[in-house]
Amino acid sequence: MLDPWDELETLQKGRRDSLVCARDLANIRDSCVREHGKSHVVECPECWTRLINRLRDRYLNSAIKEWFSGRRAFLQELDDLFAKARRHEVDFKTIEDRIANERKEWFRDRVCNLGLHLAARSPAEAQAIQQKTNDRDIPISQLVLELRECLGVDAKLHREVSTTFLNKVKTTQSPTARAHAYIEALFQPERDLASAAKSRKYIDMITDGKPVAEMISTMVRDRQSPRDLDQKQTLQKKLKEIERAKAAHELNKNKRDQMRQEKARAAMSSNAADTMPACSVCTKTVDAQKFLACPLCQVLADNYKLLDGPTLFCSETCHEKGYDSHVETSHECSSGLDCFILTDPDSEMEVDEPLVVFCQECVEEFGQQSVFCSSRCLEANFQRHWERVHIPERERIRHDELDEEGQIESDGEDEMRYSDGKAEPRIISLRDAVINWQQKTEASIAS
């Protein structure tokens, strides 16, 4: 089994062979017109046969393993098409179209087998990637664009990293040097000793000469093992319990008198009796004077205007039944599988540390619902979050704000912050966001 970069090198060689073949075909056509006086090569039996044989040799006698190698049914069909072309039963474009369509099918198969969903930032994103790769109705060009959007926003940076790594691998002179290049690129032991220690099993596989593809397969199996799944489910349950406890605590700290509670009900709707949404669990009409709301939804909807409205529960019973599942599906920590509680479950939270926080820049400037389970989780994953969300959002805003002359008035401090390549997170806790909303509306959230 070839490593991905070795397979890429083989594909690049194949592309070079295809360019040579294309030049040869063009030369045959040109020489036929020039030397034989034909208006088209199909009119010349000698040159037409040479043209067909040259293209046939490209695909049926390739000296290296290429994308079509091993696709026996396709190669047999192609051989039959070449035979028909010699007899003028099919034209040259029919053969070229058949080759192009088969290559697209090969690309789809290859994408499906790469396990790209494992590189997703969250379970929801992983499911979306699987749906895209399995949908054979999506045009290849659209599929490539959508996968790039899912897997990484900074394509230029990814190309630079990939090019640097591939060049380093090509210049290695021994298996030991190549193994060292793999380990440095994949695990960065000199920069992150803790993560490297956790990955010792996989580092040893590379050191022992195992193919990287085999190491990745082992990593995937380990990640999907029942033990790891049970541990992840336990940690996710713990996270939900912590979030729920913290949300309840913050709600209790922000109780106000009955007058403010009535103002909150009035602020939600000018005609509450007619416009109150249904209970998210039993679908009964919610009493405008007596209901429970998801605090995260309330803040995102009423303070930041990022939701149409909060998720409501008509009673304590419905709240008990539906709150956990609602948080799990609608308010997953934006760190995804890199969530601090999943990656470092043994750490202890500080007593006063807020357990639910927002990325302030996302919710106030970018219109993004970036919620994190704790301030430490946001801080630990902020660089990755900044590169994936802030930089592309910043570019979008710059594009939208271009004036008529194609110029934009920039904030010097803001420009410096984004030109450094790194930034410090601006954090606002759920508690502080609730307080800000209450001060603006003279309303309160009551449990």
C-alpha positions as CSV (number, residue, x, y, z in Angstrom):
1,M,0.0,0.0,0.0
2,L,1.5,3.4,-1.1
3,D,1.6,6.3,1.3
4,P,-0.6,9.2,0.2
5,W,2.3,11.4,-0.9
6,D,3.9,8.5,-2.8
7,E,0.6,8.0,-4.6
8,L,0.5,11.7,-5.3
9,E,3.9,11.5,-6.8
10,T,2.7,8.6,-9.1
11,L,-0.3,10.7,-10.1
12,Q,2.0,13.6,-11.0
13,K,4.1,11.3,-13.2
14,G,0.9,10.1,-14.9
15,R,-0.1,13.7,-15.6
16,R,3.3,14.3,-17.2
17,D,2.7,11.2,-19.4
18,S,-0.7,12.5,-20.4
19,L,0.8,15.8,-21.4
20,V,3.4,14.0,-23.6
21,C,0.6,11.9,-25.1
22,A,-1.5,15.0,-25.8
23,R,1.5,16.6,-27.6
24,D,2.0,13.4,-29.7
25,L,-1.6,13.4,-30.7
26,A,-1.4,17.1,-31.7
27,N,1.7,16.3,-33.8
28,I,0.1,13.5,-35.6
29,R,-2.9,15.7,-36.5
30,D,-0.7,18.6,-37.7
31,S,1.7,16.4,-39.7
32,C,-1.3,14.7,-41.4
33,V,-2.7,18.0,-42.5
34,R,0.7,19.2,-43.6
35,E,2.2,16.1,-45.3
36,H,-0.9,14.3,-46.5
37,G,-3.0,17.2,-47.4
38,K,-6.0,16.0,-45.4
39,S,-8.5,18.4,-43.9
40,H,-8.9,16.1,-40.9
41,V,-7.0,13.2,-39.6
42,V,-10.0,10.9,-39.7
43,E,-9.8,11.0,-43.5
44,C,-6.3,9.5,-43.5
45,P,-6.3,5.7,-42.7
46,E,-2.6,5.7,-41.8
47,C,-2.6,8.7,-39.5
48,W,-6.0,7.8,-37.9
49,T,-4.6,4.4,-37.0
50,R,-1.5,6.0,-35.5
51,L,-3.7,8.4,-33.5
52,I,-5.8,5.6,-32.1
53,N,-2.8,3.4,-31.3
54,R,-1.0,6.3,-29.5
55,L,-4.0,6.9,-27.2
56,R,-4.5,3.2,-26.6
57,D,-0.8,2.8,-25.7
58,R,-1.2,5.5,-23.1
59,Y,-3.9,3.7,-21.2
60,L,-3.4,0.0,-21.9
61,N,0.4,-0.1,-21.7
62,S,1.3,2.4,-19.0
63,A,4.6,1.6,-17.3
64,I,3.5,2.8,-13.9
65,K,0.5,2.2,-11.6
66,E,-2.0,5.0,-12.4
67,W,-5.6,5.9,-11.4
68,F,-7.0,3.5,-14.1
69,S,-4.7,0.6,-13.3
70,G,-6.7,-2.3,-12.0
71,R,-10.1,-0.9,-13.3
72,R,-10.3,-4.0,-15.6
73,A,-13.9,-3.5,-16.8
74,F,-13.1,0.1,-17.8
75,L,-9.9,-0.9,-19.6
76,Q,-11.7,-3.7,-21.5
77,E,-14.4,-1.3,-22.5
78,L,-11.8,1.1,-23.6
79,D,-10.0,-1.5,-25.7
80,D,-13.3,-2.3,-27.4
81,L,-13.8,1.4,-28.2
82,F,-10.4,1.7,-29.7
83,A,-11.2,-1.3,-32.0
84,K,-14.5,0.4,-33.0
85,A,-12.7,3.7,-33.6
86,R,-10.3,2.0,-36.1
87,R,-13.4,0.9,-38.0
88,H,-14.9,4.4,-37.7
89,E,-17.8,3.1,-35.6
90,V,-17.1,5.7,-32.8
91,D,-15.4,9.0,-33.0
92,F,-12.4,10.3,-31.0
93,K,-14.5,12.5,-28.7
94,T,-16.5,9.5,-27.5
95,I,-13.4,7.9,-26.3
96,E,-12.1,11.0,-24.6
97,D,-15.5,11.6,-22.9
98,R,-15.5,8.0,-21.6
99,I,-12.0,8.4,-20.1
100,A,-13.1,11.7,-18.4
101,N,-16.2,10.2,-16.9
102,E,-14.3,7.2,-15.6
103,R,-11.7,9.5,-14.0
104,K,-14.5,11.3,-12.2
105,E,-15.9,8.0,-10.9
106,W,-12.4,7.1,-9.7
107,F,-12.1,10.4,-7.9
108,R,-15.5,9.8,-6.1
109,D,-14.4,6.3,-5.1
110,R,-11.0,7.6,-3.8
111,V,-12.7,10.4,-1.8
112,C,-15.1,8.0,-0.2
113,N,-12.2,5.7,0.8
114,L,-10.0,8.4,2.3
115,G,-12.0,8.8,5.5
116,L,-12.2,12.6,5.2
117,H,-14.9,12.7,7.8
118,L,-12.3,11.8,10.4
119,A,-10.7,15.2,9.9
120,A,-14.0,17.0,10.7
121,R,-14.2,19.5,13.6
122,S,-17.5,18.1,14.9
123,P,-19.8,15.1,14.5
124,A,-22.3,17.2,12.6
125,E,-19.6,18.3,10.2
126,A,-18.4,14.6,9.8
127,Q,-21.9,13.6,8.9
128,A,-22.1,16.4,6.3
129,I,-18.9,15.3,4.7
130,Q,-20.0,11.7,4.5
131,Q,-23.3,12.8,2.9
132,K,-21.4,14.9,0.3
133,T,-18.9,12.1,-0.6
134,N,-21.7,9.6,-1.0
135,D,-23.9,11.8,-3.2
136,R,-23.0,10.9,-6.7
137,D,-25.3,13.6,-8.2
138,I,-23.0,16.4,-7.0
139,P,-20.7,17.5,-9.9
140,I,-17.0,16.9,-9.2
141,S,-16.1,20.6,-9.3
142,Q,-18.8,21.4,-6.7
143,L,-17.8,18.5,-4.5
144,V,-14.2,19.7,-4.4
145,L,-15.2,23.2,-3.4
146,E,-17.5,22.0,-0.7
147,L,-15.0,19.6,0.7
148,R,-12.4,22.4,0.8
149,E,-14.9,24.5,2.7
150,C,-15.5,21.7,5.2
151,L,-11.9,20.7,5.8
152,G,-10.1,24.0,5.9
153,V,-10.6,27.6,5.1
154,D,-7.0,28.6,4.6
155,A,-6.2,26.8,1.3
156,K,-3.1,28.8,0.7
157,L,-1.6,27.8,4.1
158,H,-2.5,24.2,3.5
159,R,-0.8,24.2,0.1
160,E,2.4,25.7,1.6
161,V,2.5,23.2,4.4
162,S,1.8,20.3,2.0
163,T,4.5,21.5,-0.4
164,T,7.1,21.9,2.3
165,F,6.4,18.4,3.6
166,L,6.4,16.8,0.2
167,N,9.7,18.4,-0.7
168,K,11.2,17.2,2.6
169,V,10.0,13.6,2.0
170,K,11.4,13.6,-1.6
171,T,14.9,14.6,-0.4
172,T,15.2,12.0,2.3
173,Q,17.9,9.5,1.5
174,S,17.1,6.7,3.9
175,P,14.1,5.0,5.6
176,T,15.2,6.4,8.9
177,A,15.3,10.0,7.6
178,R,11.8,9.5,6.0
179,A,10.4,8.1,9.2
180,H,11.8,11.1,11.1
181,A,10.1,13.5,8.6
182,Y,6.8,11.7,9.0
183,I,7.0,11.9,12.8
184,E,7.9,15.5,12.8
185,A,5.1,16.4,10.4
186,L,2.4,14.3,12.0
187,F,3.1,14.6,15.7
188,Q,5.7,17.4,16.2
189,P,7.3,15.8,19.3
190,E,9.7,18.6,19.8
191,R,6.9,21.2,20.0
192,D,4.3,19.2,21.9
193,L,5.8,16.6,24.2
194,A,2.5,15.8,25.9
195,S,0.6,15.0,22.7
196,A,3.6,13.0,21.4
197,A,3.7,10.9,24.6
198,K,0.0,10.0,24.1
199,S,0.8,9.0,20.5
200,R,3.8,6.9,21.3
201,K,2.1,3.7,19.9
202,Y,1.8,5.3,16.5
203,I,5.2,6.9,16.5
204,D,6.7,3.5,17.2
205,M,4.9,2.0,14.2
206,I,6.5,4.6,11.9
207,T,9.9,4.1,13.6
208,D,9.5,0.3,13.0
209,G,9.0,0.9,9.3
210,K,5.2,0.5,9.1
211,P,3.6,2.4,6.2
212,V,1.9,5.6,7.3
213,A,-1.4,4.4,5.8
214,E,-1.3,1.4,8.1
215,M,-0.6,3.6,11.1
216,I,-3.5,5.9,10.2
217,S,-5.8,2.8,9.8
218,T,-4.7,1.7,13.3
219,M,-5.4,5.1,14.7
220,V,-8.9,5.1,13.2
221,R,-9.7,1.7,14.6
222,D,-8.4,2.7,18.0
223,R,-10.4,5.9,17.9
224,Q,-13.6,3.9,17.1
225,S,-13.0,1.1,19.6
226,P,-15.8,0.4,22.1
227,R,-13.6,1.5,25.0
228,D,-12.9,4.9,23.4
229,L,-16.5,5.4,22.5
230,D,-17.7,4.6,26.0
231,Q,-15.2,7.0,27.4
232,K,-16.2,9.7,25.0
233,Q,-19.9,9.2,25.8
234,T,-19.1,9.4,29.5
235,L,-17.2,12.6,29.0
236,Q,-19.9,14.1,26.8
237,K,-22.5,13.2,29.5
238,K,-20.3,14.9,32.1
239,L,-20.0,17.9,29.9
240,K,-23.7,18.2,29.5
241,E,-24.2,17.8,33.3
242,I,-21.7,20.6,33.9
243,E,-23.2,22.9,31.4
244,R,-26.7,22.2,32.8
245,A,-25.6,22.8,36.3
246,K,-23.7,26.0,35.4
247,A,-26.7,27.3,33.4
248,A,-29.0,26.7,36.3
249,H,-26.5,28.4,38.6
250,E,-26.3,31.4,36.4
251,L,-30.1,31.6,36.1
252,N,-30.4,31.6,39.8
253,K,-27.9,34.4,40.2
254,N,-29.8,36.6,37.8
255,K,-33.3,36.3,39.2
256,R,-35.1,39.6,39.5
257,D,-38.4,40.6,41.0
258,Q,-41.8,39.7,39.5
259,M,-42.0,43.1,37.8
260,R,-38.9,42.5,35.7
261,Q,-40.1,39.0,34.9
262,E,-43.3,40.4,33.5
263,K,-41.2,42.9,31.4
264,A,-39.2,40.0,30.0
265,R,-42.4,38.2,28.9
266,A,-43.6,41.5,27.3
267,A,-40.2,42.1,25.6
268,M,-40.4,38.7,23.9
269,S,-43.6,39.4,22.1
270,S,-45.9,42.4,21.6
271,N,-48.8,40.0,21.3
272,A,-47.7,37.0,23.4
273,A,-51.0,35.2,23.4
274,D,-51.0,34.9,19.6
275,T,-47.3,34.6,18.8
276,M,-45.7,32.5,21.6
277,P,-44.0,29.4,20.1
278,A,-45.0,25.9,21.1
279,C,-43.2,23.8,23.7
280,S,-40.2,22.1,22.1
281,V,-41.1,18.8,23.7
282,C,-44.9,18.3,23.8
283,T,-45.7,21.0,21.2
284,K,-48.4,22.5,23.4
285,T,-49.0,26.3,23.4
286,V,-46.7,27.9,25.9
287,D,-48.3,30.1,28.6
288,A,-46.8,33.6,28.1
289,Q,-46.7,34.1,31.9
290,K,-45.2,30.7,32.9
291,F,-42.5,28.9,30.9
292,L,-38.9,27.9,30.9
293,A,-36.4,28.9,28.2
294,C,-32.9,27.7,27.2
295,P,-30.6,30.4,28.5
296,L,-28.2,30.0,25.6
297,C,-31.0,30.3,23.1
298,Q,-32.4,33.3,25.0
299,V,-29.1,35.2,24.8
300,L,-28.3,34.3,21.2
301,A,-31.8,35.3,20.1
302,D,-32.6,38.4,22.2
303,N,-29.2,39.9,22.9
304,Y,-27.2,38.9,19.7
305,K,-30.1,38.4,17.2
306,L,-28.5,35.2,16.0
307,L,-31.6,33.0,16.4
308,D,-35.3,33.7,15.5
309,G,-36.2,32.9,19.1
310,P,-35.3,30.8,22.2
311,T,-36.3,27.2,22.7
312,L,-39.1,27.1,25.2
313,F,-40.5,24.5,27.6
314,C,-44.0,24.7,29.0
315,S,-43.2,23.0,32.3
316,E,-40.5,21.5,34.5
317,T,-41.5,18.1,33.2
318,C,-40.9,19.0,29.6
319,H,-37.7,20.8,30.6
320,E,-36.4,17.7,32.2
321,K,-37.3,15.6,29.2
322,G,-36.0,17.9,26.5
323,Y,-33.2,20.2,27.8
324,D,-30.3,17.7,27.6
325,S,-31.1,16.6,24.0
326,H,-31.6,20.2,23.0
327,V,-28.2,21.2,24.3
328,E,-26.5,18.2,22.7
329,T,-27.9,18.9,19.3
330,S,-28.0,22.7,19.3
331,H,-25.2,24.0,21.6
332,E,-22.3,21.7,21.1
333,C,-19.0,23.1,22.2
334,S,-17.4,24.9,19.2
335,S,-14.1,23.1,19.8
336,G,-15.8,19.8,18.6
337,L,-13.6,16.8,19.2
338,D,-10.9,19.1,20.5
339,C,-13.1,20.1,23.4
340,F,-11.0,20.6,26.6
341,I,-13.1,18.2,28.6
342,L,-12.7,15.4,26.0
343,T,-9.0,15.9,25.5
344,D,-8.1,16.6,29.2
345,P,-10.8,15.0,31.3
346,D,-8.8,14.8,34.4
347,S,-8.3,18.6,34.8
348,E,-10.2,20.4,37.5
349,M,-12.1,23.6,36.9
350,E,-11.4,26.7,39.0
351,V,-14.2,27.6,41.4
352,D,-15.0,30.9,39.7
353,E,-14.3,29.8,36.2
354,P,-17.3,30.4,33.8
355,L,-18.3,27.1,32.3
356,V,-20.2,28.5,29.3
357,V,-18.6,31.3,27.3
358,F,-18.9,33.0,23.9
359,C,-16.2,34.1,21.5
360,Q,-17.1,37.8,21.8
361,E,-15.9,38.7,18.4
362,C,-17.9,35.9,16.7
363,V,-21.3,36.8,18.4
364,E,-20.9,40.6,18.2
365,E,-19.1,41.2,14.9
366,F,-19.3,38.0,12.7
367,G,-22.8,36.8,13.5
368,Q,-21.4,33.3,14.5
369,Q,-22.9,31.2,17.3
370,S,-19.5,30.3,18.8
371,V,-20.2,28.8,22.2
372,F,-17.5,27.0,24.3
373,C,-17.9,24.8,27.4
374,S,-15.4,26.9,29.4
375,S,-12.9,29.8,29.0
376,R,-10.0,27.4,29.2
377,C,-11.4,25.4,26.3
378,L,-11.7,28.5,24.2
379,E,-8.2,29.6,25.1
380,A,-6.7,26.2,24.4
381,N,-8.4,25.9,21.0
382,F,-8.5,29.6,20.0
383,Q,-5.7,29.6,17.5
384,R,-7.4,26.9,15.5
385,H,-10.8,28.6,15.9
386,W,-9.3,31.9,14.8
387,E,-7.8,30.5,11.7
388,R,-11.0,28.6,10.7
389,V,-13.6,31.3,11.5
390,H,-12.1,34.7,12.2
391,I,-9.8,35.0,9.2
392,P,-12.3,34.0,6.6
393,E,-15.0,36.1,8.3
394,R,-12.6,39.1,8.4
395,E,-12.0,38.7,4.6
396,R,-15.7,38.5,3.9
397,I,-16.3,41.7,5.8
398,R,-13.5,43.4,4.0
399,H,-15.0,42.4,0.7
400,D,-18.5,43.5,1.7
401,E,-17.2,46.9,2.9
402,L,-15.3,47.9,-0.2
403,D,-16.4,51.4,-1.3
404,E,-17.2,52.6,-4.8
405,E,-13.5,53.1,-5.6
406,G,-12.5,49.7,-4.3
407,Q,-11.0,51.1,-1.1
408,I,-11.8,50.4,2.5
409,E,-11.2,52.4,5.6
410,S,-9.2,50.2,7.9
411,D,-8.7,50.2,11.7
412,G,-5.0,50.3,12.3
413,E,-5.2,48.3,15.5
414,D,-7.5,45.7,13.9
415,E,-5.2,45.4,10.9
416,M,-2.2,44.8,13.1
417,R,-4.2,42.2,15.1
418,Y,-4.9,40.2,11.9
419,S,-1.6,40.7,10.3
420,D,0.3,39.1,13.2
421,G,-1.0,35.6,12.4
422,K,-2.0,35.2,16.1
423,A,-4.5,36.8,18.4
424,E,-5.8,36.7,21.9
425,P,-9.4,35.6,22.5
426,R,-12.0,38.0,23.6
427,I,-14.3,36.1,25.9
428,I,-17.7,36.9,27.4
429,S,-19.4,34.4,29.7
430,L,-23.0,33.5,29.5
431,R,-23.5,35.1,32.9
432,D,-22.1,38.4,31.7
433,A,-24.0,38.2,28.4
434,V,-27.3,37.7,30.4
435,I,-26.4,40.7,32.6
436,N,-25.7,42.9,29.6
437,W,-29.0,41.9,28.1
438,Q,-30.9,42.6,31.3
439,Q,-29.4,46.0,31.6
440,K,-30.4,46.9,28.1
441,T,-34.0,45.6,28.3
442,E,-34.7,45.8,32.1
443,A,-35.7,42.2,31.7
444,S,-34.6,39.0,33.4
445,I,-34.4,35.3,32.7
446,A,-36.1,33.2,35.3
447,S,-35.9,29.5,35.9
